[in-house]
Amino acid sequence: MKYYLVAILSLTVLGGLCAPLRAQTAVDGRLLYVPAALLAAGIYVETAPGNAFFSKRQLHHHFTGGHHENDWDDYAQFVPLGAAVQNHFFDFASGLWLVDEERNPVMHFLLYDGIKILLVVLAVAAGVLAASFKKPVLKKLRYGCILFLLAMAFIPLVIAGAKKATNVYCPYQVTLYGGENPYVKVLSRYPPDYDFSVHKRGHCFPAGHASGGFALMILFFCFKKKKYKIAGLCLGLAAGWGMGLYQMWRGEHFLSHTLCTLFAAWLMCLLLAAFMERMQKKYPAFFAFCGPK
């Protein structure tokens, strides 16, 4: 229970520390409580054992469908929702995931390599527009382009760093789905006899691939008109979930991994937008170069 409390309190405090921004920026600091609380809830769901919600017998009956008689104690350690969802993407008879690179090369290119290339192209285009000093007509786009660049660089970088620190394995790497490693949730301890000199550390929580898509939610703060703001937010949600679901289909992530990335990305979008506006007020001469917000 202490791990759950640490996760919830630390993330709620983070939202509280950012709340004073509401008095100095147009980004209401109170909105930061929402993603902070949701991220804390996501981590709680990721860390809570399955038998915190259901008895072992219920878990075995509802989530294993009577299969894996020897593994139903392991199921009690899974997040009920995460296990129920993940099982739809794995064929226990053949040991294959719903999709993979070899059987679905076109889908892999579109939802993995291709979309990453597209995001890089968008970031480069934003950089070019932000650096277009000779065209005054582009000045009004400069502020949004700089904010977009910050998000596209900062959000995936933070998520990638978190993946290295949490030491959580992907679904395909855990024993329940044919892997060699135990499923140990974030903030939980590995068995005392588990030797990391033999096994590599896990790098699967939160979801890194989806972070690039969810970073597009920063477009909500890059536009002035409401319809463009909503369109930008919807684009980020669609891209992030498209990338996140594809990774779940191929056994790279549990649902909670993608959920936590969504909430962390939105929290960072709010922080970046507030930071930019605060800096604009503090250094108006410099931000005059950036054009109007």
FIROMAR-288976 format. One record per residue (C-alpha): residue number from 0; residue in one letter; x, y, z. Coordinates in Angstrom, 1 decimal, always signed. Example, Ala and Ser with C-alpha at 12.3 -4.5 7.8 and 13.67 -1.06 7.14 Angstrom:
REM residues 2
<0, a, <+12.3, -4.5, +7.8>>
<1, s, <+13.7, -1.1, +7.1>>
//
This chain:
REM residues 293
<0, m, <+0.0, +0.0, +0.0>>
<1, k, <+2.9, +2.4, +0.7>>
<2, y, <+3.8, +2.3, -3.0>>
<3, y, <+0.3, +3.3, -4.0>>
<4, l, <+0.3, +6.2, -1.6>>
<5, v, <+3.7, +7.4, -2.8>>
<6, a, <+2.4, +7.4, -6.4>>
<7, i, <-0.8, +9.2, -5.6>>
<8, l, <+0.6, +11.8, -3.2>>
<9, s, <+3.6, +12.7, -5.3>>
<10, l, <+1.6, +13.3, -8.5>>
<11, t, <-1.2, +15.1, -6.7>>
<12, v, <+1.4, +17.4, -5.1>>
<13, l, <+2.9, +18.0, -8.5>>
<14, g, <-0.5, +19.3, -9.7>>
<15, g, <-0.8, +21.4, -6.5>>
<16, l, <+2.6, +23.0, -7.0>>
<17, c, <+1.7, +24.0, -10.5>>
<18, a, <-1.7, +25.5, -9.4>>
<19, p, <-0.3, +29.0, -8.7>>
<20, l, <+0.3, +29.3, -12.4>>
<21, r, <-3.5, +30.1, -12.8>>
<22, a, <-2.9, +33.5, -11.3>>
<23, q, <-0.3, +34.5, -13.8>>
<24, t, <-1.1, +32.7, -17.0>>
<25, a, <-4.1, +32.0, -19.2>>
<26, v, <-3.5, +28.3, -18.6>>
<27, d, <-5.7, +27.5, -15.6>>
<28, g, <-3.3, +25.8, -13.1>>
<29, r, <-6.2, +24.0, -11.6>>
<30, l, <-6.5, +21.9, -14.8>>
<31, l, <-3.2, +20.4, -13.8>>
<32, y, <-4.9, +18.5, -11.0>>
<33, v, <-6.9, +16.5, -13.5>>
<34, p, <-4.0, +14.8, -15.4>>
<35, a, <-2.0, +14.5, -12.2>>
<36, a, <-4.8, +12.7, -10.5>>
<37, l, <-5.5, +10.5, -13.5>>
<38, l, <-1.8, +9.7, -13.9>>
<39, a, <-1.8, +8.7, -10.2>>
<40, a, <-4.8, +6.5, -10.8>>
<41, g, <-3.2, +4.9, -13.8>>
<42, i, <-0.1, +4.1, -11.8>>
<43, y, <-2.3, +2.7, -9.0>>
<44, v, <-4.1, +0.4, -11.4>>
<45, e, <-0.7, -0.6, -12.8>>
<46, t, <+0.7, -1.4, -9.3>>
<47, a, <-2.4, -2.9, -7.7>>
<48, p, <-2.6, -6.7, -7.6>>
<49, g, <-5.6, -8.3, -9.3>>
<50, n, <-6.9, -9.7, -6.1>>
<51, a, <-7.3, -6.2, -4.8>>
<52, f, <-10.4, -6.0, -7.0>>
<53, f, <-11.5, -9.7, -7.5>>
<54, s, <-10.9, -13.0, -5.7>>
<55, k, <-8.5, -15.4, -7.3>>
<56, r, <-11.4, -17.6, -8.3>>
<57, q, <-13.2, -14.7, -10.0>>
<58, l, <-9.9, -13.8, -11.8>>
<59, h, <-9.5, -17.4, -13.0>>
<60, h, <-13.1, -17.8, -14.1>>
<61, h, <-13.5, -14.4, -15.9>>
<62, f, <-10.1, -13.6, -17.2>>
<63, t, <-8.5, -17.0, -18.0>>
<64, g, <-11.6, -18.7, -19.3>>
<65, g, <-10.5, -21.9, -17.6>>
<66, h, <-7.1, -22.0, -19.3>>
<67, h, <-3.7, -22.1, -17.7>>
<68, e, <-4.7, -24.0, -14.6>>
<69, n, <-1.1, -23.7, -13.3>>
<70, d, <-1.0, -20.0, -13.9>>
<71, w, <-4.1, -18.7, -12.1>>
<72, d, <-2.0, -17.5, -9.1>>
<73, d, <+0.0, -15.4, -11.6>>
<74, y, <-3.2, -14.0, -13.0>>
<75, a, <-4.0, -12.7, -9.5>>
<76, q, <-1.0, -10.5, -9.8>>
<77, f, <-2.2, -8.9, -13.1>>
<78, v, <-4.3, -5.8, -13.3>>
<79, p, <-7.8, -7.3, -14.1>>
<80, l, <-8.6, -4.8, -16.8>>
<81, g, <-5.1, -5.0, -18.3>>
<82, a, <-5.1, -8.8, -18.4>>
<83, a, <-8.6, -9.0, -19.8>>
<84, v, <-7.8, -6.6, -22.6>>
<85, q, <-4.4, -8.1, -23.3>>
<86, n, <-5.8, -11.6, -23.7>>
<87, h, <-7.8, -10.5, -26.7>>
<88, f, <-4.6, -9.8, -28.5>>
<89, f, <-2.8, -13.1, -27.8>>
<90, d, <-3.5, -16.5, -29.1>>
<91, f, <-2.5, -18.9, -26.3>>
<92, a, <-2.8, -21.9, -28.6>>
<93, s, <-0.3, -20.7, -31.2>>
<94, g, <+1.7, -18.3, -29.0>>
<95, l, <+1.2, -15.5, -31.5>>
<96, w, <+0.1, -11.9, -31.0>>
<97, l, <-2.7, -10.3, -33.0>>
<98, v, <-0.2, -8.6, -35.3>>
<99, d, <+3.6, -8.7, -35.8>>
<100, e, <+6.1, -7.1, -38.2>>
<101, e, <+6.5, -10.3, -40.3>>
<102, r, <+2.8, -11.0, -40.9>>
<103, n, <+1.7, -7.4, -41.2>>
<104, p, <+4.5, -5.4, -42.8>>
<105, v, <+2.3, -2.7, -44.2>>
<106, m, <+0.6, -2.1, -40.9>>
<107, h, <+4.0, -2.0, -39.2>>
<108, f, <+5.2, +0.6, -41.5>>
<109, l, <+2.1, +2.8, -41.2>>
<110, l, <+1.8, +2.6, -37.4>>
<111, y, <+5.4, +2.3, -36.4>>
<112, d, <+8.1, +3.4, -38.8>>
<113, g, <+6.0, +5.5, -41.1>>
<114, i, <+4.3, +7.6, -38.4>>
<115, k, <+7.6, +8.2, -36.6>>
<116, i, <+9.0, +9.6, -39.9>>
<117, l, <+5.9, +11.8, -40.2>>
<118, l, <+6.3, +13.2, -36.7>>
<119, v, <+10.0, +14.0, -37.5>>
<120, v, <+9.0, +15.7, -40.7>>
<121, l, <+6.4, +17.8, -38.8>>
<122, a, <+8.9, +18.8, -36.2>>
<123, v, <+11.4, +19.8, -38.9>>
<124, a, <+8.7, +21.8, -40.7>>
<125, a, <+7.9, +23.6, -37.5>>
<126, g, <+11.6, +24.4, -37.0>>
<127, v, <+11.8, +25.8, -40.5>>
<128, l, <+8.8, +28.0, -40.0>>
<129, a, <+10.1, +29.2, -36.6>>
<130, a, <+13.4, +30.2, -38.2>>
<131, s, <+11.8, +32.0, -41.2>>
<132, f, <+13.1, +35.5, -40.3>>
<133, k, <+12.8, +36.8, -43.9>>
<134, k, <+9.1, +36.3, -44.2>>
<135, p, <+7.1, +38.6, -41.8>>
<136, v, <+3.9, +36.9, -42.7>>
<137, l, <+5.2, +33.7, -40.9>>
<138, k, <+5.9, +35.6, -37.7>>
<139, k, <+2.4, +34.9, -36.4>>
<140, l, <+3.1, +31.2, -36.6>>
<141, r, <+6.5, +31.4, -34.8>>
<142, y, <+5.1, +31.1, -31.2>>
<143, g, <+3.1, +28.0, -32.0>>
<144, c, <+5.9, +26.4, -33.9>>
<145, i, <+8.3, +26.9, -31.0>>
<146, l, <+5.8, +25.5, -28.5>>
<147, f, <+5.2, +22.5, -30.9>>
<148, l, <+9.0, +21.9, -31.1>>
<149, l, <+9.4, +21.9, -27.4>>
<150, a, <+6.6, +19.4, -26.9>>
<151, m, <+7.8, +17.1, -29.7>>
<152, a, <+11.3, +17.0, -28.1>>
<153, f, <+10.5, +17.2, -24.4>>
<154, i, <+7.6, +14.7, -24.0>>
<155, p, <+9.2, +11.7, -25.8>>
<156, l, <+12.5, +12.4, -24.0>>
<157, v, <+10.9, +12.4, -20.6>>
<158, i, <+8.9, +9.2, -21.3>>
<159, a, <+12.0, +7.5, -22.6>>
<160, g, <+13.8, +8.4, -19.4>>
<161, a, <+11.0, +7.1, -17.3>>
<162, k, <+11.1, +3.7, -19.2>>
<163, k, <+14.7, +3.2, -18.2>>
<164, a, <+13.9, +4.0, -14.5>>
<165, t, <+10.8, +1.9, -13.9>>
<166, n, <+12.2, -1.5, -14.9>>
<167, v, <+9.0, -3.0, -16.1>>
<168, y, <+8.8, -5.8, -18.8>>
<169, c, <+6.6, -5.9, -21.9>>
<170, p, <+3.7, -8.4, -22.1>>
<171, y, <+5.6, -10.5, -24.7>>
<172, q, <+8.6, -10.8, -22.2>>
<173, v, <+6.6, -12.2, -19.2>>
<174, t, <+6.1, -15.8, -18.5>>
<175, l, <+2.3, -15.7, -18.9>>
<176, y, <+2.7, -14.9, -22.6>>
<177, g, <+5.6, -17.2, -23.3>>
<178, g, <+8.4, -14.9, -22.1>>
<179, e, <+11.2, -15.6, -19.6>>
<180, n, <+10.6, -12.8, -17.1>>
<181, p, <+8.2, -12.4, -14.1>>
<182, y, <+5.6, -9.7, -14.4>>
<183, v, <+6.5, -7.2, -11.7>>
<184, k, <+4.6, -3.9, -11.7>>
<185, v, <+6.1, -0.5, -11.4>>
<186, l, <+7.1, +0.4, -7.8>>
<187, s, <+7.0, -3.3, -6.9>>
<188, r, <+10.0, -5.5, -6.0>>
<189, y, <+11.4, -8.4, -8.0>>
<190, p, <+11.9, -11.8, -6.4>>
<191, p, <+15.1, -11.9, -4.3>>
<192, d, <+16.6, -14.6, -6.4>>
<193, y, <+16.0, -12.8, -9.8>>
<194, d, <+19.4, -12.1, -11.2>>
<195, f, <+19.7, -8.9, -13.4>>
<196, s, <+23.2, -9.9, -14.3>>
<197, v, <+21.6, -12.7, -16.4>>
<198, h, <+18.4, -10.9, -17.4>>
<199, k, <+18.2, -7.4, -19.0>>
<200, r, <+16.2, -4.8, -17.2>>
<201, g, <+12.7, -4.0, -18.5>>
<202, h, <+12.1, -0.9, -20.5>>
<203, c, <+8.3, -0.9, -21.2>>
<204, f, <+6.6, +1.4, -18.8>>
<205, p, <+5.3, +3.9, -19.7>>
<206, a, <+4.6, +3.5, -23.4>>
<207, g, <+7.3, +5.3, -25.4>>
<208, h, <+6.0, +4.9, -29.0>>
<209, a, <+2.7, +6.5, -28.2>>
<210, s, <+4.3, +9.5, -26.6>>
<211, g, <+5.1, +11.0, -30.0>>
<212, g, <+1.5, +10.8, -31.0>>
<213, f, <+0.2, +12.2, -27.7>>
<214, a, <+2.7, +15.0, -27.9>>
<215, l, <+0.6, +16.4, -30.8>>
<216, m, <-2.0, +17.4, -28.1>>
<217, i, <+0.2, +20.5, -27.7>>
<218, l, <-1.6, +21.7, -30.9>>
<219, f, <-4.5, +22.6, -28.6>>
<220, f, <-2.3, +25.5, -27.3>>
<221, c, <-0.8, +26.4, -30.7>>
<222, f, <-4.0, +27.8, -32.2>>
<223, k, <-6.3, +30.6, -31.2>>
<224, k, <-9.6, +29.5, -32.8>>
<225, k, <-11.6, +27.0, -30.8>>
<226, k, <-12.3, +24.7, -33.7>>
<227, y, <-8.6, +24.4, -34.5>>
<228, k, <-7.8, +23.8, -30.8>>
<229, i, <-10.3, +21.0, -30.7>>
<230, a, <-9.0, +19.6, -34.0>>
<231, g, <-5.4, +19.7, -32.7>>
<232, l, <-6.4, +17.9, -29.5>>
<233, c, <-8.3, +15.2, -31.3>>
<234, l, <-5.4, +14.7, -33.7>>
<235, g, <-3.1, +14.1, -30.8>>
<236, l, <-5.5, +11.7, -29.1>>
<237, a, <-6.1, +9.8, -32.4>>
<238, a, <-2.4, +9.5, -33.2>>
<239, g, <-1.4, +8.5, -29.7>>
<240, w, <-4.1, +5.9, -29.4>>
<241, g, <-3.4, +4.6, -32.9>>
<242, m, <+0.3, +4.1, -32.0>>
<243, g, <-0.5, +2.8, -28.5>>
<244, l, <-3.0, +0.3, -29.6>>
<245, y, <-0.7, -1.1, -32.3>>
<246, q, <+1.9, -1.7, -29.6>>
<247, m, <-0.6, -3.5, -27.5>>
<248, w, <-1.7, -5.6, -30.4>>
<249, r, <+1.9, -6.8, -30.8>>
<250, g, <+2.5, -7.5, -27.1>>
<251, e, <+4.7, -4.5, -26.5>>
<252, h, <+2.5, -2.8, -23.8>>
<253, f, <-0.4, -3.2, -21.4>>
<254, l, <-3.3, -0.8, -21.5>>
<255, s, <-2.1, +0.9, -18.3>>
<256, h, <+1.2, +1.8, -20.0>>
<257, t, <-0.6, +3.7, -22.7>>
<258, l, <-3.0, +5.4, -20.3>>
<259, c, <-0.1, +6.7, -18.1>>
<260, t, <+1.6, +8.0, -21.2>>
<261, l, <-1.6, +9.8, -22.2>>
<262, f, <-2.0, +11.5, -18.9>>
<263, a, <+1.7, +12.3, -18.5>>
<264, a, <+1.8, +13.8, -22.0>>
<265, w, <-1.2, +16.0, -21.3>>
<266, l, <+0.3, +17.2, -18.0>>
<267, m, <+3.5, +18.1, -19.8>>
<268, c, <+1.5, +19.9, -22.5>>
<269, l, <-0.1, +22.1, -19.8>>
<270, l, <+3.2, +22.8, -18.2>>
<271, l, <+4.9, +23.7, -21.4>>
<272, a, <+2.1, +26.1, -22.4>>
<273, a, <+2.1, +27.7, -19.0>>
<274, f, <+5.9, +28.0, -19.1>>
<275, m, <+5.9, +29.7, -22.5>>
<276, e, <+3.3, +32.2, -21.4>>
<277, r, <+5.1, +32.9, -18.2>>
<278, m, <+8.3, +33.5, -20.1>>
<279, q, <+6.5, +35.7, -22.6>>
<280, k, <+5.4, +38.0, -19.8>>
<281, k, <+8.8, +37.9, -18.1>>
<282, y, <+10.9, +38.6, -21.2>>
<283, p, <+8.6, +40.5, -23.6>>
<284, a, <+11.5, +41.9, -25.7>>
<285, f, <+12.7, +38.4, -26.6>>
<286, f, <+9.2, +37.0, -27.2>>
<287, a, <+8.4, +39.9, -29.5>>
<288, f, <+10.6, +38.1, -31.9>>
<289, c, <+8.4, +35.0, -31.5>>
<290, g, <+5.3, +36.8, -32.8>>
<291, p, <+1.9, +37.0, -31.2>>
<292, k, <+0.6, +34.1, -29.1>>
//
